[in-house]
Amino acid sequence: MQNKELKMLAIPKWGRYLREKWLENFAGHLTKEEQKEIYMDSFLWHLCSYEKVIRLEKEEAIKAFERQKKNRCTIFYQFTNEAFLVQNAKNLNVKDLPYDDWDHSDIYVMDWENNWTFIITHENGWIGPYFIHKP
């Protein structure tokens, strides 16, 4: 992490809870059956790749994330329960994310109020990143 103003706190075992909150807030308009049809049980970001939500992609998504007003955010991953709470996140940008290998996993950033999310997929460069802002 390059930004010294950020306060990043590890919140072990929160990953499952945050994934459930993410589903509730960003995919709640889909039934469980619709979610299953687009394989969201495999990857949450299928919500975007199957075009089931209004989203920004690629450079537009990165710009939207970096412009977004941020106070507190959570960061979590697709397949682990490791997670982080970022306080004083107003200057959080892509380079600050705890993501060493962009081909390794999927990372999700969600604001504390659950109004927006930024996603980098393991298919980076081909699919994603994505940015969703709830209306």
The first five atom37 places (N, CA, C, CB, O) and aatype in JSON, in Angstrom:
{
  "aatype": [12, 5, 2, 11, 6, 10, 11, 12, 10, 0, 9, 14, 11, 17, 7, 1, 18, 10, 1, 6, 11, 17, 10, 6, 2, 13, 0, 7, 8, 10, 16, 11, 6, 6, 5, 11, 6, 9, 18, 12, 3, 15, 13, 10, 17, 8, 10, 4, 15, 18, 6, 11, 19, 9, 1, 10, 6, 11, 6, 6, 0, 9, 11, 0, 13, 6, 1, 5, 11, 11, 2, 1, 4, 16, 9, 13, 18, 5, 13, 16, 2, 6, 0, 13, 10, 19, 5, 2, 0, 11, 2, 10, 2, 19, 11, 3, 10, 14, 18, 3, 3, 17, 3, 8, 15, 3, 9, 18, 19, 12, 3, 17, 6, 2, 2, 17, 16, 13, 9, 9, 16, 8, 6, 2, 7, 17, 9, 7, 14, 18, 13, 9, 8, 11, 14],
  "atom_mask": [
    [1, 1, 1, 1, 1],
    [1, 1, 1, 1, 1],
    [1, 1, 1, 1, 1],
    [1, 1, 1, 1, 1],
    [1, 1, 1, 1, 1],
    [1, 1, 1, 1, 1],
    [1, 1, 1, 1, 1],
    [1, 1, 1, 1, 1],
    [1, 1, 1, 1, 1],
    [1, 1, 1, 1, 1],
    [1, 1, 1, 1, 1],
    [1, 1, 1, 1, 1],
    [1, 1, 1, 1, 1],
    [1, 1, 1, 1, 1],
    [1, 1, 1, 0, 1],
    [1, 1, 1, 1, 1],
    [1, 1, 1, 1, 1],
    [1, 1, 1, 1, 1],
    [1, 1, 1, 1, 1],
    [1, 1, 1, 1, 1],
    [1, 1, 1, 1, 1],
    [1, 1, 1, 1, 1],
    [1, 1, 1, 1, 1],
    [1, 1, 1, 1, 1],
    [1, 1, 1, 1, 1],
    [1, 1, 1, 1, 1],
    [1, 1, 1, 1, 1],
    [1, 1, 1, 0, 1],
    [1, 1, 1, 1, 1],
    [1, 1, 1, 1, 1],
    [1, 1, 1, 1, 1],
    [1, 1, 1, 1, 1],
    [1, 1, 1, 1, 1],
    [1, 1, 1, 1, 1],
    [1, 1, 1, 1, 1],
    [1, 1, 1, 1, 1],
    [1, 1, 1, 1, 1],
    [1, 1, 1, 1, 1],
    [1, 1, 1, 1, 1],
    [1, 1, 1, 1, 1],
    [1, 1, 1, 1, 1],
    [1, 1, 1, 1, 1],
    [1, 1, 1, 1, 1],
    [1, 1, 1, 1, 1],
    [1, 1, 1, 1, 1],
    [1, 1, 1, 1, 1],
    [1, 1, 1, 1, 1],
    [1, 1, 1, 1, 1],
    [1, 1, 1, 1, 1],
    [1, 1, 1, 1, 1],
    [1, 1, 1, 1, 1],
    [1, 1, 1, 1, 1],
    [1, 1, 1, 1, 1],
    [1, 1, 1, 1, 1],
    [1, 1, 1, 1, 1],
    [1, 1, 1, 1, 1],
    [1, 1, 1, 1, 1],
    [1, 1, 1, 1, 1],
    [1, 1, 1, 1, 1],
    [1, 1, 1, 1, 1],
    [1, 1, 1, 1, 1],
    [1, 1, 1, 1, 1],
    [1, 1, 1, 1, 1],
    [1, 1, 1, 1, 1],
    [1, 1, 1, 1, 1],
    [1, 1, 1, 1, 1],
    [1, 1, 1, 1, 1],
    [1, 1, 1, 1, 1],
    [1, 1, 1, 1, 1],
    [1, 1, 1, 1, 1],
    [1, 1, 1, 1, 1],
    [1, 1, 1, 1, 1],
    [1, 1, 1, 1, 1],
    [1, 1, 1, 1, 1],
    [1, 1, 1, 1, 1],
    [1, 1, 1, 1, 1],
    [1, 1, 1, 1, 1],
    [1, 1, 1, 1, 1],
    [1, 1, 1, 1, 1],
    [1, 1, 1, 1, 1],
    [1, 1, 1, 1, 1],
    [1, 1, 1, 1, 1],
    [1, 1, 1, 1, 1],
    [1, 1, 1, 1, 1],
    [1, 1, 1, 1, 1],
    [1, 1, 1, 1, 1],
    [1, 1, 1, 1, 1],
    [1, 1, 1, 1, 1],
    [1, 1, 1, 1, 1],
    [1, 1, 1, 1, 1],
    [1, 1, 1, 1, 1],
    [1, 1, 1, 1, 1],
    [1, 1, 1, 1, 1],
    [1, 1, 1, 1, 1],
    [1, 1, 1, 1, 1],
    [1, 1, 1, 1, 1],
    [1, 1, 1, 1, 1],
    [1, 1, 1, 1, 1],
    [1, 1, 1, 1, 1],
    [1, 1, 1, 1, 1],
    [1, 1, 1, 1, 1],
    [1, 1, 1, 1, 1],
    [1, 1, 1, 1, 1],
    [1, 1, 1, 1, 1],
    [1, 1, 1, 1, 1],
    [1, 1, 1, 1, 1],
    [1, 1, 1, 1, 1],
    [1, 1, 1, 1, 1],
    [1, 1, 1, 1, 1],
    [1, 1, 1, 1, 1],
    [1, 1, 1, 1, 1],
    [1, 1, 1, 1, 1],
    [1, 1, 1, 1, 1],
    [1, 1, 1, 1, 1],
    [1, 1, 1, 1, 1],
    [1, 1, 1, 1, 1],
    [1, 1, 1, 1, 1],
    [1, 1, 1, 1, 1],
    [1, 1, 1, 1, 1],
    [1, 1, 1, 1, 1],
    [1, 1, 1, 1, 1],
    [1, 1, 1, 1, 1],
    [1, 1, 1, 1, 1],
    [1, 1, 1, 1, 1],
    [1, 1, 1, 0, 1],
    [1, 1, 1, 1, 1],
    [1, 1, 1, 1, 1],
    [1, 1, 1, 0, 1],
    [1, 1, 1, 1, 1],
    [1, 1, 1, 1, 1],
    [1, 1, 1, 1, 1],
    [1, 1, 1, 1, 1],
    [1, 1, 1, 1, 1],
    [1, 1, 1, 1, 1],
    [1, 1, 1, 1, 1]
  ],
  "atom_positions": [
    [[0.85, -1.17, 0.0], [0.0, 0.0, 0.0], [0.89, 1.23, 0.0], [-0.96, 0.0, 1.22], [1.79, 1.36, 0.84]],
    [[0.65, 2.13, -0.94], [1.49, 3.31, -1.09], [0.95, 4.52, -0.33], [1.63, 3.64, -2.55], [1.73, 5.4, 0.04]],
    [[-0.34, 4.59, -0.1], [-0.98, 5.75, 0.49], [-0.92, 5.66, 2.02], [-2.44, 5.86, 0.02], [-1.58, 4.83, 2.63]],
    [[-0.12, 6.53, 2.62], [0.1, 6.5, 4.07], [-1.1, 7.01, 4.87], [1.32, 7.32, 4.41], [-1.21, 6.72, 6.06]],
    [[-2.01, 7.77, 4.23], [-3.18, 8.3, 4.93], [-4.22, 7.21, 5.21], [-3.81, 9.43, 4.12], [-5.03, 7.34, 6.12]],
    [[-4.2, 6.16, 4.42], [-5.19, 5.09, 4.58], [-4.93, 4.3, 5.85], [-5.16, 4.15, 3.36], [-3.79, 4.08, 6.25]],
    [[-6.01, 3.89, 6.49], [-5.9, 3.01, 7.65], [-6.59, 1.71, 7.26], [-6.54, 3.65, 8.94], [-7.82, 1.65, 7.17]],
    [[-5.79, 0.67, 7.04], [-6.33, -0.61, 6.62], [-6.23, -1.6, 7.77], [-5.57, -1.14, 5.37], [-5.15, -1.9, 8.27]],
    [[-7.39, -2.1, 8.18], [-7.5, -3.04, 9.29], [-7.89, -4.41, 8.74], [-8.53, -2.55, 10.34], [-8.88, -4.53, 8.02]],
    [[-7.15, -5.43, 9.08], [-7.54, -6.79, 8.7], [-8.78, -7.17, 9.52], [-6.37, -7.83, 8.94], [-8.82, -6.96, 10.73]],
    [[-9.78, -7.71, 8.85], [-10.97, -8.21, 9.54], [-11.15, -9.69, 9.14], [-12.26, -7.35, 9.19], [-11.97, -10.01, 8.29]],
    [[-10.36, -10.56, 9.77], [-10.37, -11.98, 9.42], [-11.77, -12.57, 9.54], [-9.39, -12.75, 10.31], [-12.56, -12.19, 10.4]],
    [[-12.04, -13.49, 8.68], [-13.3, -14.26, 8.68], [-14.53, -13.46, 8.26], [-13.53, -14.83, 10.04], [-15.64, -13.96, 8.39]],
    [[-14.36, -12.24, 7.78], [-15.5, -11.43, 7.35], [-15.87, -11.66, 5.89], [-15.19, -9.96, 7.57], [-16.91, -11.18, 5.44]],
    [[-15.05, -12.39, 5.15], [-15.28, -12.56, 3.72], [-16.65, -13.1, 3.37], [0.0, 0.0, 0.0], [-17.33, -12.55, 2.5]],
    [[-17.07, -14.15, 4.04], [-18.38, -14.74, 3.75], [-19.5, -13.73, 4.0], [-18.61, -16.0, 4.62], [-20.4, -13.57, 3.17]],
    [[-19.45, -13.05, 5.13], [-20.45, -12.04, 5.45], [-20.49, -10.94, 4.38], [-20.16, -11.42, 6.84], [-21.57, -10.54, 3.94]],
    [[-19.32, -10.45, 3.97], [-19.27, -9.37, 2.98], [-19.78, -9.84, 1.62], [-17.85, -8.84, 2.85], [-20.43, -9.08, 0.91]],
    [[-19.48, -11.08, 1.24], [-20.02, -11.61, -0.02], [-21.54, -11.67, 0.03], [-19.43, -13.01, -0.32], [-22.21, -11.37, -0.95]],
    [[-22.09, -12.05, 1.17], [-23.55, -12.09, 1.33], [-24.15, -10.69, 1.25], [-23.94, -12.75, 2.66], [-25.18, -10.5, 0.61]],
    [[-23.5, -9.71, 1.89], [-23.97, -8.32, 1.82], [-23.9, -7.81, 0.38], [-23.13, -7.41, 2.75], [-24.79, -7.1, -0.08]],
    [[-22.84, -8.18, -0.32], [-22.67, -7.77, -1.71], [-23.82, -8.32, -2.55], [-21.31, -8.24, -2.26], [-24.43, -7.59, -3.33]],
    [[-24.11, -9.6, -2.39], [-25.22, -10.22, -3.13], [-26.54, -9.52, -2.82], [-25.33, -11.71, -2.77], [-27.31, -9.2, -3.73]],
    [[-26.79, -9.28, -1.58], [-28.02, -8.62, -1.15], [-28.16, -7.24, -1.76], [-28.07, -8.52, 0.38], [-29.24, -6.85, -2.21]],
    [[-27.07, -6.49, -1.78], [-27.12, -5.1, -2.23], [-27.01, -4.9, -3.73], [-26.04, -4.35, -1.58], [-27.6, -3.96, -4.26]],
    [[-26.28, -5.76, -4.42], [-26.06, -5.54, -5.84], [-26.76, -6.55, -6.74], [-24.59, -5.56, -6.12], [-26.96, -6.29, -7.93]],
    [[-27.13, -7.7, -6.2], [-27.83, -8.72, -6.98], [-29.19, -9.06, -6.38], [-26.99, -9.98, -7.09], [-29.81, -10.05, -6.78]],
    [[-29.65, -8.26, -5.45], [-30.92, -8.53, -4.78], [-32.12, -8.45, -5.7], [0.0, 0.0, 0.0], [-33.19, -8.96, -5.36]],
    [[-31.97, -7.83, -6.86], [-33.07, -7.75, -7.82], [-33.26, -9.05, -8.59], [-32.83, -6.61, -8.81], [-34.25, -9.22, -9.3]],
    [[-32.32, -9.98, -8.45], [-32.42, -11.29, -9.1], [-32.91, -12.33, -8.1], [-31.07, -11.71, -9.71], [-32.57, -12.26, -6.92]],
    [[-33.68, -13.28, -8.58], [-34.08, -14.39, -7.71], [-32.88, -15.31, -7.53], [-35.3, -15.17, -8.31], [-31.9, -15.21, -8.26]],
    [[-32.97, -16.19, -6.54], [-31.9, -17.19, -6.33], [-31.72, -18.03, -7.59], [-32.23, -18.1, -5.11], [-30.59, -18.38, -7.94]],
    [[-32.81, -18.35, -8.25], [-32.74, -19.14, -9.49], [-32.02, -18.37, -10.6], [-34.15, -19.54, -9.95], [-31.2, -18.94, -11.32]],
    [[-32.32, -17.09, -10.73], [-31.65, -16.26, -11.74], [-30.16, -16.15, -11.44], [-32.28, -14.86, -11.81], [-29.33, -16.18, -12.35]],
    [[-29.82, -16.01, -10.16], [-28.42, -15.95, -9.78], [-27.71, -17.25, -10.13], [-28.28, -15.66, -8.28], [-26.57, -17.24, -10.61]],
    [[-28.38, -18.36, -9.91], [-27.79, -19.67, -10.21], [-27.61, -19.86, -11.71], [-28.67, -20.79, -9.63], [-26.62, -20.45, -12.15]],
    [[-28.56, -19.36, -12.52], [-28.49, -19.48, -13.98], [-27.26, -18.78, -14.56], [-29.75, -18.89, -14.6], [-26.76, -19.19, -15.61]],
    [[-26.79, -17.74, -13.9], [-25.6, -17.03, -14.4], [-24.36, -17.37, -13.57], [-25.84, -15.5, -14.39], [-23.36, -16.66, -13.62]],
    [[-24.44, -18.45, -12.83], [-23.3, -19.01, -12.1], [-22.69, -18.05, -11.08], [-22.24, -19.43, -13.08], [-21.47, -18.01, -10.91]],
    [[-23.56, -17.3, -10.41], [-23.05, -16.39, -9.38], [-22.53, -17.16, -8.17], [-24.13, -15.42, -8.95], [-21.82, -16.59, -7.34]],
    [[-22.88, -18.43, -8.06], [-22.31, -19.25, -6.99], [-20.84, -19.53, -7.25], [-23.09, -20.57, -6.85], [-20.11, -19.91, -6.34]],
    [[-20.4, -19.33, -8.5], [-18.98, -19.46, -8.85], [-18.25, -18.13, -8.74], [-18.82, -20.02, -10.26], [-17.19, -18.03, -8.13]],
    [[-18.83, -17.09, -9.35], [-18.21, -15.77, -9.36], [-19.28, -14.69, -9.24], [-17.39, -15.56, -10.65], [-20.2, -14.63, -10.05]],
    [[-19.17, -13.86, -8.23], [-20.13, -12.78, -8.04], [-20.14, -11.83, -9.24], [-19.82, -12.0, -6.76], [-21.19, -11.3, -9.61]],
    [[-18.97, -11.61, -9.84], [-18.88, -10.65, -10.95], [-19.63, -11.11, -12.2], [-17.44, -10.41, -11.29], [-19.73, -10.34, -13.15]],
    [[-20.15, -12.33, -12.22], [-20.99, -12.75, -13.34], [-22.22, -11.85, -13.47], [-21.42, -14.22, -13.17], [-22.81, -11.75, -14.54]],
    [[-22.6, -11.2, -12.38], [-23.67, -10.21, -12.44], [-23.38, -9.18, -13.52], [-23.85, -9.53, -11.07], [-24.29, -8.73, -14.22]],
    [[-22.12, -8.81, -13.65], [-21.71, -7.83, -14.66], [-21.49, -8.46, -16.03], [-20.43, -7.13, -14.2], [-21.98, -7.94, -17.04]],
    [[-20.77, -9.55, -16.08], [-20.44, -10.15, -17.38], [-21.67, -10.69, -18.09], [-19.43, -11.27, -17.2], [-21.69, -10.78, -19.32]],
    [[-22.72, -11.06, -17.34], [-23.98, -11.49, -17.94], [-24.95, -10.31, -18.12], [-24.64, -12.57, -17.09], [-26.11, -10.5, -18.47]],
    [[-24.44, -9.1, -17.87], [-25.18, -7.86, -18.1], [-26.51, -7.81, -17.36], [-25.42, -7.68, -19.57], [-27.53, -7.43, -17.94]],
    [[-26.5, -8.18, -16.09], [-27.69, -8.17, -15.26], [-27.78, -6.93, -14.38], [-27.73, -9.41, -14.4], [-28.65, -6.84, -13.51]],
    [[-26.88, -6.0, -14.6], [-26.84, -4.77, -13.81], [-26.19, -3.68, -14.66], [-26.06, -4.99, -12.46], [-25.36, -3.95, -15.53]],
    [[-26.57, -2.44, -14.39], [-25.91, -1.31, -15.05], [-24.54, -1.17, -14.41], [-26.75, 0.02, -14.92], [-24.42, -1.1, -13.19]],
    [[-23.51, -1.12, -15.24], [-22.14, -1.09, -14.73], [-21.24, -0.36, -15.71], [-21.62, -2.52, -14.48], [-21.57, -0.17, -16.88]],
    [[-20.1, 0.04, -15.2], [-19.03, 0.56, -16.04], [-17.98, -0.53, -16.14], [-18.42, 1.91, -15.47], [-17.84, -1.36, -15.25]],
    [[-17.23, -0.5, -17.24], [-16.21, -1.53, -17.46], [-14.87, -0.9, -17.81], [-16.65, -2.49, -18.56], [-14.79, 0.23, -18.28]],
    [[-13.85, -1.66, -17.58], [-12.47, -1.37, -17.96], [-12.02, 0.0, -17.45], [-12.32, -1.43, -19.49], [-12.17, 0.29, -16.26]],
    [[-11.47, 0.84, -18.31], [-10.93, 2.14, -17.88], [-11.99, 3.03, -17.26], [-10.28, 2.86, -19.05], [-11.72, 3.77, -16.31]],
    [[-13.21, 2.98, -17.8], [-14.3, 3.77, -17.22], [-14.56, 3.35, -15.78], [-15.59, 3.63, -18.07], [-14.83, 4.19, -14.92]],
    [[-14.49, 2.06, -15.51], [-14.7, 1.55, -14.15], [-13.61, 2.03, -13.21], [-14.76, 0.01, -14.15], [-13.89, 2.45, -12.09]],
    [[-12.38, 1.98, -13.65], [-11.25, 2.44, -12.83], [-11.39, 3.92, -12.52], [-9.9, 2.16, -13.55], [-11.22, 4.34, -11.38]],
    [[-11.71, 4.71, -13.54], [-11.87, 6.15, -13.34], [-13.01, 6.45, -12.37], [-12.12, 6.86, -14.67], [-12.89, 7.31, -11.5]],
    [[-14.13, 5.72, -12.51], [-15.27, 5.93, -11.61], [-14.89, 5.58, -10.17], [-16.48, 5.08, -12.06], [-15.24, 6.3, -9.24]],
    [[-14.18, 4.48, -9.99], [-13.73, 4.09, -8.65], [-12.82, 5.15, -8.05], [-13.01, 2.74, -8.7], [-12.98, 5.53, -6.89]],
    [[-11.88, 5.64, -8.82], [-10.92, 6.6, -8.28], [-11.55, 7.97, -8.03], [-9.75, 6.74, -9.22], [-11.08, 8.71, -7.17]],
    [[-12.61, 8.31, -8.78], [-13.31, 9.58, -8.57], [-14.33, 9.5, -7.43], [-14.02, 10.0, -9.85], [-14.72, 10.51, -6.86]],
    [[-14.75, 8.28, -7.11], [-15.82, 8.07, -6.14], [-15.46, 8.64, -4.77], [-16.13, 6.59, -6.02], [-14.34, 8.46, -4.28]],
    [[-16.41, 9.33, -4.16], [-16.21, 9.82, -2.79], [-16.16, 8.6, -1.87], [-17.35, 10.82, -2.36], [-17.06, 7.77, -1.87]],
    [[-15.08, 8.52, -1.1], [-14.89, 7.36, -0.22], [-14.59, 7.84, 1.2], [-13.73, 6.46, -0.74], [-13.86, 8.81, 1.41]],
    [[-15.18, 7.15, 2.15], [-14.87, 7.38, 3.56], [-14.35, 6.08, 4.15], [-16.12, 7.9, 4.33], [-13.17, 5.97, 4.49]],
    [[-15.24, 5.09, 4.27], [-14.84, 3.76, 4.72], [-15.26, 2.75, 3.66], [-15.47, 3.41, 6.11], [-16.33, 2.86, 3.07]],
    [[-14.41, 1.77, 3.44], [-14.67, 0.72, 2.46], [-14.29, -0.62, 3.04], [-13.9, 0.99, 1.14], [-13.49, -0.72, 3.97]],
    [[-14.87, -1.65, 2.47], [-14.41, -2.99, 2.78], [-13.8, -3.57, 1.51], [-15.58, -3.89, 3.3], [-14.19, -3.23, 0.4]],
    [[-12.84, -4.45, 1.71], [-12.17, -5.15, 0.62], [-12.25, -6.63, 0.95], [-10.67, -4.67, 0.42], [-11.9, -7.05, 2.06]],
    [[-12.69, -7.42, -0.01], [-12.78, -8.86, 0.2], [-12.53, -9.57, -1.11], [-14.16, -9.25, 0.79], [-12.45, -8.95, -2.17]],
    [[-12.42, -10.88, -1.02], [-12.05, -11.71, -2.16], [-13.12, -12.75, -2.44], [-10.7, -12.39, -1.92], [-13.98, -13.01, -1.59]],
    [[-13.07, -13.35, -3.62], [-14.06, -14.34, -4.02], [-13.97, -15.63, -3.21], [-13.9, -14.65, -5.48], [-15.0, -16.16, -2.79]],
    [[-12.78, -16.13, -2.97], [-12.65, -17.49, -2.44], [-12.02, -17.6, -1.06], [-11.85, -18.28, -3.37], [-11.79, -18.72, -0.58]],
    [[-11.74, -16.49, -0.4], [-11.18, -16.58, 0.95], [-12.02, -15.73, 1.89], [-9.69, -16.11, 0.97], [-12.81, -14.89, 1.44]],
    [[-11.87, -15.96, 3.16], [-12.59, -15.16, 4.14], [-11.75, -14.0, 4.67], [-13.04, -16.03, 5.28], [-12.16, -13.3, 5.59]],
    [[-10.58, -13.81, 4.08], [-9.75, -12.66, 4.41], [-10.46, -11.4, 3.93], [-8.32, -12.8, 3.78], [-11.02, -11.38, 2.83]],
    [[-10.44, -10.36, 4.73], [-11.08, -9.1, 4.34], [-10.4, -7.95, 5.07], [-12.6, -9.13, 4.64], [-9.65, -8.16, 6.03]],
    [[-10.68, -6.74, 4.61], [-10.09, -5.54, 5.2], [-11.14, -4.45, 5.31], [-8.89, -5.05, 4.36], [-12.05, -4.36, 4.49]],
    [[-10.99, -3.64, 6.34], [-11.76, -2.41, 6.49], [-10.78, -1.28, 6.25], [-12.46, -2.31, 7.92], [-9.73, -1.21, 6.89]],
    [[-11.13, -0.39, 5.34], [-10.27, 0.76, 5.04], [-10.96, 2.0, 5.57], [-9.98, 0.88, 3.5], [-12.06, 2.35, 5.14]],
    [[-10.3, 2.66, 6.49], [-10.81, 3.93, 7.02], [-9.99, 5.06, 6.42], [-10.74, 3.95, 8.58], [-8.87, 4.86, 5.97]],
    [[-10.58, 6.25, 6.42], [-9.92, 7.41, 5.82], [-9.54, 7.1, 4.38], [-8.67, 7.81, 6.64], [-8.41, 7.34, 3.95]],
    [[-10.51, 6.56, 3.63], [-10.25, 6.01, 2.3], [-10.42, 7.02, 1.17], [-11.16, 4.86, 2.06], [-10.47, 6.62, 0.0]],
    [[-10.51, 8.29, 1.47], [-10.83, 9.27, 0.43], [-9.87, 9.23, -0.75], [-10.84, 10.66, 1.02], [-10.27, 9.54, -1.87]],
    [[-8.62, 8.86, -0.55], [-7.65, 8.81, -1.64], [-7.31, 7.39, -2.1], [-6.39, 9.51, -1.21], [-6.33, 7.18, -2.81]],
    [[-8.13, 6.43, -1.69], [-7.9, 5.05, -2.1], [-7.99, 4.93, -3.61], [-8.9, 4.1, -1.42], [-8.96, 5.36, -4.22]],
    [[-6.97, 4.33, -4.21], [-7.0, 4.08, -5.65], [-6.58, 2.65, -5.95], [-6.09, 5.08, -6.4], [-6.24, 1.89, -5.05]],
    [[-6.61, 2.3, -7.2], [-6.35, 0.92, -7.62], [-4.98, 0.43, -7.14], [-6.43, 0.8, -9.13], [-4.85, -0.72, -6.73]],
    [[-3.99, 1.28, -7.18], [-2.63, 0.88, -6.77], [-2.53, 0.54, -5.29], [-1.65, 1.99, -7.1], [-1.6, -0.16, -4.87]],
    [[-3.48, 1.03, -4.49], [-3.47, 0.77, -3.05], [-4.11, -0.56, -2.67], [-4.17, 1.89, -2.33], [-3.97, -1.0, -1.53]],
    [[-4.8, -1.19, -3.59], [-5.54, -2.41, -3.25], [-4.58, -3.56, -2.94], [-6.47, -2.8, -4.4], [-3.57, -3.72, -3.62]],
    [[-4.9, -4.34, -1.93], [-4.04, -5.48, -1.54], [-4.21, -6.65, -2.5], [-4.36, -5.94, -0.11], [-4.84, -7.65, -2.19]],
    [[-3.62, -6.47, -3.67], [-3.79, -7.42, -4.76], [-2.47, -7.54, -5.49], [-4.93, -6.99, -5.72], [-2.18, -6.76, -6.4]],
    [[-1.67, -8.51, -5.1], [-0.33, -8.64, -5.65], [-0.32, -9.21, -7.06], [0.5, -9.51, -4.76], [0.44, -8.76, -7.91]],
    [[-1.17, -10.18, -7.31], [-1.16, -10.88, -8.59], [-2.53, -10.76, -9.23], [-0.76, -12.36, -8.42], [-3.46, -11.45, -8.82]],
    [[-2.67, -9.91, -10.22], [-3.96, -9.64, -10.83], [-4.54, -10.86, -11.54], [-3.84, -8.5, -11.81], [-5.72, -10.85, -11.89]],
    [[-3.76, -11.89, -11.77], [-4.28, -13.11, -12.39], [-4.6, -14.18, -11.35], [-3.26, -13.66, -13.41], [-4.89, -15.32, -11.72]],
    [[-4.55, -13.85, -10.09], [-4.67, -14.85, -9.04], [-6.1, -15.02, -8.5], [-3.77, -14.49, -7.91], [-6.53, -16.15, -8.3]],
    [[-6.82, -13.95, -8.28], [-8.11, -14.03, -7.62], [-8.97, -12.85, -8.04], [-7.95, -14.06, -6.09], [-8.56, -12.02, -8.85]],
    [[-10.15, -12.8, -7.47], [-11.07, -11.69, -7.71], [-11.12, -10.86, -6.44], [-12.49, -12.19, -8.13], [-11.19, -11.4, -5.34]],
    [[-11.09, -9.55, -6.59], [-11.13, -8.65, -5.43], [-12.32, -7.71, -5.6], [-9.79, -7.85, -5.28], [-12.62, -7.23, -6.69]],
    [[-12.98, -7.47, -4.47], [-14.16, -6.62, -4.43], [-13.93, -5.51, -3.41], [-15.44, -7.44, -4.08], [-13.49, -5.77, -2.29]],
    [[-14.23, -4.29, -3.81], [-14.19, -3.15, -2.9], [-15.63, -2.65, -2.82], [-13.18, -2.01, -3.38], [-16.29, -2.48, -3.84]],
    [[-16.11, -2.42, -1.6], [-17.49, -1.98, -1.42], [-17.5, -0.89, -0.35], [-18.43, -3.16, -1.02], [-16.88, -1.04, 0.7]],
    [[-18.19, 0.2, -0.63], [-18.24, 1.25, 0.39], [-19.06, 0.78, 1.58], [-18.82, 2.56, -0.19], [-19.89, -0.12, 1.45]],
    [[-18.82, 1.38, 2.72], [-19.42, 0.96, 3.98], [-20.95, 1.05, 3.92], [-18.9, 1.82, 5.12], [-21.63, 0.27, 4.59]],
    [[-21.47, 1.97, 3.14], [-22.92, 2.14, 3.03], [-23.52, 1.25, 1.94], [-23.26, 3.6, 2.74], [-24.73, 1.28, 1.72]],
    [[-22.7, 0.46, 1.28], [-23.14, -0.48, 0.23], [-23.78, 0.21, -0.97], [-24.13, -1.47, 0.82], [-24.7, -0.34, -1.58]],
    [[-23.3, 1.39, -1.32], [-23.84, 2.12, -2.46], [-23.11, 1.85, -3.75], [-23.81, 3.59, -2.18], [-23.69, 2.01, -4.83]],
    [[-21.85, 1.44, -3.67], [-21.08, 1.16, -4.88], [-20.09, 0.04, -4.62], [-20.35, 2.43, -5.36], [-19.76, -0.28, -3.48]],
    [[-19.62, -0.54, -5.71], [-18.61, -1.6, -5.62], [-17.69, -1.51, -6.83], [-19.27, -3.0, -5.53], [-18.1, -1.1, -7.92]],
    [[-16.46, -1.9, -6.62], [-15.45, -1.97, -7.67], [-14.89, -3.38, -7.64], [-14.31, -0.89, -7.48], [-14.56, -3.9, -6.58]],
    [[-14.78, -3.99, -8.81], [-14.39, -5.39, -8.9], [-13.25, -5.55, -9.89], [-15.59, -6.27, -9.32], [-13.31, -5.04, -11.01]],
    [[-12.22, -6.26, -9.48], [-11.17, -6.68, -10.4], [-11.25, -8.2, -10.48], [-9.72, -6.19, -9.93], [-11.13, -8.89, -9.47]],
    [[-11.46, -8.71, -11.68], [-11.59, -10.16, -11.84], [-10.24, -10.8, -12.1], [-12.55, -10.48, -12.99], [-9.27, -10.13, -12.45]],
    [[-10.19, -12.12, -11.93], [-8.98, -12.86, -12.25], [-8.77, -12.89, -13.77], [-9.07, -14.3, -11.7], [-7.71, -13.31, -14.23]],
    [[-9.75, -12.45, -14.52], [-9.66, -12.35, -15.99], [-9.24, -10.95, -16.41], [-11.01, -12.72, -16.64], [-9.52, -10.52, -17.53]],
    [[-8.57, -10.24, -15.51], [-8.21, -8.85, -15.75], [-7.5, -8.69, -17.08], [-7.33, -8.34, -14.62], [-6.62, -9.47, -17.44]],
    [[-7.91, -7.66, -17.81], [-7.38, -7.43, -19.15], [-8.31, -7.99, -20.21], [0.0, 0.0, 0.0], [-8.26, -7.59, -21.37]],
    [[-9.15, -8.94, -19.8], [-10.1, -9.54, -20.72], [-11.53, -9.24, -20.25], [-9.87, -11.07, -20.82], [-12.36, -8.79, -21.03]],
    [[-11.8, -9.51, -18.97], [-13.11, -9.25, -18.38], [-12.91, -8.38, -17.15], [-13.85, -10.59, -18.02], [-12.17, -8.73, -16.24]],
    [[-13.59, -7.23, -17.15], [-13.47, -6.31, -16.03], [-12.29, -5.38, -16.23], [0.0, 0.0, 0.0], [-11.66, -5.4, -17.28]],
    [[-11.99, -4.58, -15.23], [-12.72, -4.41, -13.97], [-14.1, -3.79, -14.21], [-11.91, -3.54, -13.01], [-14.42, -3.29, -15.28]],
    [[-14.9, -3.86, -13.13], [-16.26, -3.35, -13.17], [-16.49, -2.38, -12.01], [-17.27, -4.52, -13.12], [-15.86, -2.47, -10.96]],
    [[-17.41, -1.45, -12.25], [-17.85, -0.54, -11.21], [-19.37, -0.46, -11.28], [-17.2, 0.89, -11.37], [-19.95, -0.23, -12.35]],
    [[-20.01, -0.67, -10.13], [-21.47, -0.59, -10.04], [-21.81, 0.48, -9.0], [-22.11, -1.98, -9.65], [-21.24, 0.51, -7.91]],
    [[-22.72, 1.35, -9.36], [-23.24, 2.34, -8.41], [-24.73, 2.14, -8.34], [-22.88, 3.81, -8.83], [-25.42, 2.22, -9.36]],
    [[-25.25, 1.88, -7.14], [-26.69, 1.71, -6.98], [-27.38, 3.03, -7.26], [-27.04, 1.2, -5.57], [-26.89, 4.09, -6.87]],
    [[-28.54, 2.97, -7.96], [-29.27, 4.22, -8.27], [-29.82, 4.88, -7.01], [-30.42, 3.94, -9.24], [-30.45, 5.93, -7.09]]
  ]
}
